[in-house]
Amino acid sequence: MLDIQSLRNDLDAVAARIATRGGAGIDTAQFRALEAERKTLQTRTQELQAQRNQASKRIGQAKAKGEDAAPIMAEVASLGDELKASEAGLDALQKKLSDLLLGVPNVPHESVPVGHSAEENVEARRVGEPRRFDFAVKDHVDLGEGLGLLDFAVATRIAGARFVVMKGELARLHRALAQFMLDVHTGEHGYTEVYAPYLVNADSMRGTGQLPKFEADLFAVPRDRDEKLYLIPTAEVPVTNLVRDEIVPLKALPLKFVCHSPCFRSEAGSYGKDTRGMIRQHQFDKVELVQICHPDASYQALEQLTAHAETILTKLELPYRTVVLCTGDMGFSSAKTYDIEVWLPGQNTYREISSCSNFEAFQARRMQARFRNDKGKPELVHTLNGSGLAVGRTLIAVLENYQNADGSVAVPAALRPYMGGVEKLTRTA
């Protein structure tokens, strides 16, 4: 959520920067109308409070003099009724303003390039050279099914489209990838591992920006008539909410968490996209990196977090590139995002495997996540997160980049200790 004071101070400039994202920004006319009404009501409320206070003093003075205080008491009662109505109206207006702001995206950082789509993202670096194959390249679907270890048909029978069943050494390789990522991030990058709930309440979803705007993309689980829980679309939600309604000691910053979890997304707006294979699933695994830091350090932390995610690809010897998302391609809550894209030979292109974002105080304001600054006053933290990495997409990249002409798949050297010495996936009888 944006700082309402920034809108009051320079609405047109903030709205213009948000407009570079494309789509719906902020309704400036509605904001101005609500603000004008709020000012009027707030002024009247303050006047009524002052009048009531003055009249209350007069009651005491009249009683001290032995005078009849009944007329003044009637006046106070009348003022009290009007004040109550005015305060209720002010609360309702404040809620309207809050609801308006909940639907407004974050302001892009000044370093974010202006653009309308992914075609205008800016490449920051490219690491590794795509392998040259001397045989016809297969994609992960043909490789996995050819090994007898990847089954989409049975998953569709069990659950429906956009699910998969992995078997044998392929399931083990998937598990090995997650364990490898956790070990690198905890052992080399200083993150604290977290096991978090897979179901969260609406306040948690609201805190990180999924609600109310993206409810259609979520899987909701009704509990009773008045409450429902949500399956997490990413571990970002429960892990970032660890600091909701908390005041973190200054000396504790930065907080660095890593969490492996399944993720659940309805993909409501993606009909017809990536319907083949494991690229876009309703259920998938991720290892998520979250940092909670001092506002002065958040952009340095963004570079660090992105480098941590890239390290996994470097250790797996997978070619990748990192791009800065333009304003029109950024997520709702982000102020700046780097996408890391891994090379997929089966598609002959780079595909996203991680998004690393700085949300500045956008999420923290929703969550009231704060720290005490060096003067002892509460101040909003900055929050960051990124995939370190998406496990399923990393598995796809391993299958396609390490494939052999006979349909077998070599196991990257970094993963062999997690595979009991298995060096190659082959078809079993």
N, C-alpha and C positions, 0 to 999 in steps of 0.2 A: 504494500500500500504506500502511496506517495505521501510525503509530508504536506498536509493541507496548507501549511503556512507558505510553502513555496508557490502554491497555486494562488494564494491570496496576494502574494508579493509581485508575481510576474506570470500571470495566467497565460498570456498570449505566447510568451517565449517557451514555456514548458509545453504547451499544447502543440506548438510548431515542431518541437523536437520529437514529441511522441508521434506526430503525424507522419514522420519519415518512416515509421514502421509499416504504414499502410493499414487498411482496415479501420475498424472503429477505434477512435482515440478517446478524447474527452469532450463531452458536450459542454462547450464553454457557455452557451446561452443558459442551459439548465443550471450550471454551477453558479453563474452570476445571479440568477433569479433566486436560487436557494440561499446564497450568501446574503443577498439584500434582505430577504425575509428573516434570516437568522439575526442579522444586525438589528433590525427593527424590534424583533421579539426580545433579543438580549438586552437592548437598551430599556425597553419597557419593563422587563423583569427586574433589572437593577433599580429602576425608579421605584417600583412597587416595594422592593425589599427595603429601600431607604425610607420610604413613606411609612411602612409598617414599623420599622425600628424607631422612627421619630414618634409615631403615635404611641408605641409601647412605653416610651419614656414619659410621654405626657400623662399616661394612665398612672404611673408611679407618682408623678408630681401632683396630680389631682388628688389622689388618695392621701398623700402626705399633708395636703392642705385641708383635708376633710371635705373636698368637693365631690360632686356626683361624677363618677367616671364612666357611667353607663353609655353615654353617647360616644365617648372615645372608644370604648370596648366594642361597640357596634361597628364603628369605623374600621377598627383593626380586623374584625371578623370579615367585613366586606372586602378589605384589602387582601386578606388571607385567601378568600375564595378566588379572587381575580389572579393573585400570585400563583396559586396552585394550577389554574388553567394555563397561565402564561408559561410556567415551568414545564408543564406537560407538552405544550406546543413546541417549546424549545427543544425538548428531548426528542420529539418526533422529527423535527427538522434536522437535528444532529444525526439521527439514524439515517435519514434520506441522504445526507451528505456522505455518511460512511458507506452506505450501500452503493452510491455513485462511484466512490473511490475504489471500492472492491473490484469494480469492473474495468478499471483503468490500468493499462500496462505500465511497466517501469520505464523511466526515462533512459534512453541509450547514453552510455558514457561518451564523452567528447571524442574519444579515440576510435569509436565504432564507425566504419565506413557507411555512408548512406547508399542504400540500394533497395530494390523491390523484390528480389528473389535470390535463390541459391546461386544463380549464374553470376551474381555480383559480389559473392564472397571473395575475400582476398587471401591468397595462399601465403602463409607465413614461412613454411619450410617443408621440405620433402626429404625423407630419409629412406635409404635403401633403394635398390633397383629391382623392379619386377623380374622374376625368373623367366628365362627363355626356355620354352618347352619344345622338344623335338617329337612330340606326339600330340594327338588331338586332346585338348583339355576338357575335362568334365567339371560340372558344377557340383556343389556339395550334395545335392539330392541324388544325382546319379552315382556319386561315389559312395554315399552312405547306404543307399539301397543296394548297390552292387556288392557291398561288404555284408549285407544282410543284417546291418546293425541300426538302421534308421527306418522307421515305419510310420508313414503318415496315414495310411489306410486304416490301421487299427486304432490310431489316435482319433481319427474322425468318427469311427464307430463308437469309441468310448465317450468322447466329449463333443466332437463337432470339428468344423474347419478351424485351421490355424492353431492346431496342437500337434505335438510330435511325441513319439515314443522312441527312446534310445536304448540300446541293448548292449550287453557284453562290454568289450573293451572300449567301445565308443562312449558308453555311459561313464566308464571309468575315466576316460580322457576328459570328459566334461567336468567331472568331479575334481580331477587333477588340476585343471586350469583354475578353478575357483580357489583351491588350496594354495596353489603356486602364487596367485595374486595376493591372497591374504598374507602369506609369508613374506613376500617382498615388501608390501606396504607397512606391515607391523615391524619387520626386522630391519629394513633399510631406510624407511621413510618416516618412522616415528609415529605411526597412527595407532590408536587404541582400538582393538577389535570390539565390536558391539554385536550382540544378538538381540534383535528388536522384534516387536509384534508385527505380524503380517496383516492384521486387521487394526484399523485406527478409527477414531471418532471424527466427527465433522469438524471440530475445532482444530484438530491436527491438519486435516486437509485444507482448511481455510488458512491456517498459519503459513503454509508453504506455497499457497496460491492456486491449488487445484480447484478449490471451491470459492465462489459459486460458479465461476465461468466455465469450468470443464467437467461438470458433473456427468455429462453424457459419455465421457471417455472412461468413466470409472465403473467398477463392479461393486454395487451396493448390496449389503447383506442385512435385511430387516431383522430387528431384534424384538420390537414390540410396536405398539401403535404410534409411539412418539419418537422412536429412536432407531437409527440404523448405523451399522459400521461399514467401512469401506475396505476392500482388499487393496493393499498398497500398489501404486503404479511404479514405485521406486522406493528403495530404502531411504532416499533423501527425506521422505515424509516423517517416519518415526524418529530417525536419527537427528534431524535438525530440530524437531520438537522436544528433544532432550532439554533444551534451554528455554522452552516456552515458559513465560511468567517467572523467569529466574533472573537474579542479578549475579553475574559471574565475577569473581574477584579479578581485578586487573592483572595480578601476577599469574593467574591461571591461563591467560590468553597467550597464544592461540590454542584452542581445543581442536584436536585432529582425530576424527573417527573414521573407521572403515567397517563396512557391514556387507556380508554376503546374504542375499535373500532372493527368493522368487519374486517376480514382479507380474502384475496382472493389469492388462489394458484392454478395453473393449474395442479400441481402434475404430471408434464410431465414424470418424471422418475419412477413413482410408479404404473404402470399398474399391476393389479393383487394383489396389497397389500391392506389389510384392506378394502376390498370392502363392507363388511357388516357393516351397521350401521354408526355411527357418528365419528368413530376414525379418518378417513382421508377424509375431505370434501373440496370442492372447496371454500366454504364460511363458516366461523366460527368466533366466537368472542373470543377476548383475552383482558385481562387487563395487560398492559405492563409496566414494571418498567425500567426506564432509569436513569443512573447516569453519570454525567460529572465531573471528579475529577482531582486532582493533581496527577501526575505520581507516587509520593512517597506513595500515599494512595490507589492506585487502587486495590491492592490485599486484603487489609483490607476491602475495599468497596465491593469486590466480595463476601467475606464471609458474610458481612452484608446483601447484596441484596438477597443472597440465603436464608438466615435465614428469611428474610421478606416474601419470597414466601412460605417457609415451614410453616410459622405461619398460613396461610389460611387453610392448611390441618389439622394442629393441632386443630384449632378452630372448624373445621367441624368434628373432630374426625375420620379422614380417615387415615388408615395405609399407610405408604409410606417409601421409601428408597431414599437415595441420593448417586449418584455415580459420580466419577471423570472420565470423558471421556478420553480414551487413544488417542494417536496421530492419529490413523487411523480412529477414529470415530468422530473427531471434525469438526465443521463447518469451512468453508473457511476463515472467517475473525477472528476467535477466537484464542487467545493465551492460554486460559484455560477455560474449561466449566464444570459446574456441571449440571447433569440432575437429576431432581426430578421425581421419578416414583411412581405413586399411585397404590394401590392394587385394581385389578378388579376381583371380584369373578366370573363373567361370563366368563372370559378368564383364570381364575386360575393363574394369573401372574401379575407382576408389569408392568405398561405401562407409558411412558413419559407423564408428564403433565406440565413440565416447563424445559427450558434450560436457565441457568444463566451463562453469559460469560463476560470475560474481554478481550477487543479487544486491550488493550494498546493504542498505537498511530496509529494503522493500519487504522482505519476509520478517525481519526482526520487529518492524513496527506492527505487523499483524499479530505476532506472537508475544509482543512486549518482552523481547529477549534483550537484556541490558547488561552492562558492566559498570563498575564504579571507576570513573576516570581519576586522574592523579589529584583532583581536588575533592574527591569523595562523592561527586554527584553522579547519579545514574545517567547513562548514555547508551543509545542503541548500538548493539554490535553489528558487524557485517557478516553475512553468511555466504558460503561458497559450497559448490558441490560439483562432482563429475564422476563419470563411470571409470572404474579403474581395473577391469573393463567390463563391457557387456559379455558375459561368458559364452552365450550361444553364438554370437557373431564372431567371437574369437575362435570358437570351435570351427565355424565355417571357414574362416581364414586359414586355419591350420590344415584342414582337409584339402582345400583347393591349392594352397601354396606348396604343400608337402606331398602331393599326389605323385604316383609313379605310373609308368606306362601300363603295367599289369593290373591297375585298379587298386593296388595297395596304397597305404599312406604311411610315410615315415613319421615317427614321433620326434618332435623337436628335442634337442639335447637337454634343454632346461627342464623338460617335463619327465624325462625318463626316471629320475629318482622317485617320482610320484606314481610311476606305472609298473613298479616291481621289475624294472629292467626291460620291459617290453619296448622294442625299438621300432616296431612296424605293426600297423593294423592290417590284417589280411582276412579274407573270407573264411569262415569256419563252416564245417559241414553241418 
